[in-house]
Structures are given as structure tokens and as C-alpha cells.
């Protein structure tokens, strides 16, 4: 995220229609990532959980939008309070923000910055949902969204990006959300699944994706929207950092996809569609914190390392027995950690700042700063999320009953099914008796015989 600049009144920037328009477009691109995530996750689950997976992302668009407008923006980007939280009363309900009031040090209105950051706040808790597939009550999930955004996301966003936040002051580099978004969501996912437990049949029943085309559609939308997510985070294009981030996003993502596929071929003997989609997402995650600090060649290194590390990390759930349903921990936490730490090695000093990594003669100083930011966010998010999940589980219950999980969470939580196999419209699928092939062939032969007798009868009459 671009640092807030301190300027004299005479040098204060003026509103730029070009930057403002660019940031509004970037905001829309980031918003599109949440439906893209819904498709990505929705295709990865079994058919009986498709709608629930879609809804767990979509509900974040509603819940977090209101929280952000009412108090979240103030907590994340308001005036610093002790390096841990922000608060500005004018930001509450957006009530004191003028329509042309500029974000300090930049050429875009405060409202544009607020709506851009809103889209980050929306997708971050939605990422967590992939780890909880098939087994969480929808009402409990909605309430968890409220609590987690308030207790975890808003404060962490202030730590990392808010002027005065402790990580910001320390010099931790996170261009667009490696710590605040991906490590935060991945660690939260791990904390929650350790509390609520495994799915029925984990490591016993096949739990293959029901629609790989849906997965690829979601991955494509995420890749497309991520250009707004990353390049937009510099809040303008006046110095070339935004374009650098755009290029590095593409380069790292492409490299990570190829690296994942190569690892998969060597390890399992095939290039899979799911591997291509997952590798691309791993690259997007890893370049998110680092893309403004590394060169395009550095982006290749980031993508290659992330593709292999995340491909290896997704298998850890079977070794250690935690049920990370759709690999949120393996991709987002592992990818976020990888991308954030590699800044300490590959920062070129020619991007968003003059900071250089260890491989560019900068010494270990930035690497230690990155470690501090990474592991502080990881520990806080994991512990706080586990506590929130425990409290909800002990009060209203987090999980659906076992019989509902087995029969399908779509029907029990939403009274709908994703696909109508009866041709009668939406609703619960009912049993349909399908005639056997022999019966169909028998009826066909019988019909042909009847037609033949009718023709013979006509000839006799003639």
C-alpha cells in the first residue's frame, strides 16, 4: 500500500480525475474477486455443498460492507491509537467525509480510498470459508464474519497499513496484503478448523471437486481481478510503481502455475487442471506483498518458490490430521508467508522504496522485519480466531448435525440444490426412477413390432 505522505499546504496534491477513475475501476476489479472466489471454491466441493460454498463468500459482500462503513474504516485507517488500532469519528458511517476530500498525500478522494479498501475487507474473511466447507451452520458463519472482521481484520489492517501502526512503523513491507489478507485468513482458517474438527469421512471418503470448469472460471476471475488488487494498491500511476506491480503480478503467477504443474508431474505423474488453478492462485498470493519491491526477474523467483512450497504444503493436512477442506492454509497462509519473507531476500531497492534484500546487498535487516510482521500476524490471527470459533461453538454451535452434513448442507441450510436433475425447476431434488437400458430396448422393439403389424393390416385391407 502506498505510504501516506506528509505535505505542506502549498504542495498539497490536487484531485486527479485520472487517478480517481483508475482507482474506481480497480475497486470494481477487486469486488469481482469475491464472486470469482465463490466459483473457485464452489467447484472444488462436492455437489451437495455447492450453494453453501457460494453463499459463504457472497454473504461477506453484505455483512462486511456495512461493518466497514459504520466503524471498520475508522478502526483500520483512522488516527492511530497506541499503534494497535485507529479511530477517527468523522469516518464513522462516512458521516464526516466530504465528497471531494482527498486522502492525505494522494490525488484521490477519501471515499475512493475507503471503497477500495472495503473490497479487501470483504474478500479476506471469505477466503477463510474454503477451509470450513461442508460442515458449518450458515448463521454461525455470518456471526463469525462480524466478530472476526471486528476483532482481527480491522486491527491487523491498521498494524500493517495504518499510519502509526506498529508494523508500518517498524518498516514491514506488505504492498497489497500478504500479511493483512493472506496470512491473516490462512491462520484464521487453521485456528477455526482446529476447534470445529474434521468433516465426516475425512481421509476415508472421496471428496473430489464436482466441477473443475467452475474452478477454472473462478481462478480466471481471480487472476483478472488481482491486477486491480495489486496494481491499484499504489493508489496512482505517477511514478511507475503501479505498472511494475502489474507486470510482476503476471510474471509470478505464470511462473507459479508452471512450477506447481512441474512438481505435480514429478510427484504424482500428471498435469492436473486443479493444479494449474491452484498454482496460479499461489503465485498471486506470494506476489501480493512483494511485487512492488522485487524486479521482474525477482518475480520469477517468487513465483517459482511459491508454486513448489504451496504444492508441498497442501499435503500437510493429511500428515498432521487437520481438515483444511479447500487448502486455504496450504495456499494462502503458506503462500503469504513465502512472498512476505522473500522480500527480505529479493527486494531490489528500485521499486516502491530503496530497501534492498539480502541478495542485493541489503543485509538481513529487512528479513528480520518481515519475520516480525509475518509471525505476529499469524499468531494473533490463529489464536483470536480459535477463541472466537470456540465461543460460538459453545453457545450457538458452529457445526451442522452429522446427518445434515452427510445428506448435504445445501438442502439443510438453504433449502435449495445447485443443479436440477428433474427439469422441474429449483428446490430439493426428488428421487427419479430411471428405466434400465434393457427395458428401454424392449419397449423400442415392441413399438417396432406394433408398427409392422399395423402396416401389414393396411396392406390386407387394401
Order of alpha helices (4+ residues) and beta strands (2+ residues): alpha-alpha-alpha-beta-beta-alpha-alpha-alpha-alpha-alpha-alpha-alpha-alpha-alpha-alpha-alpha-alpha-alpha-alpha-alpha
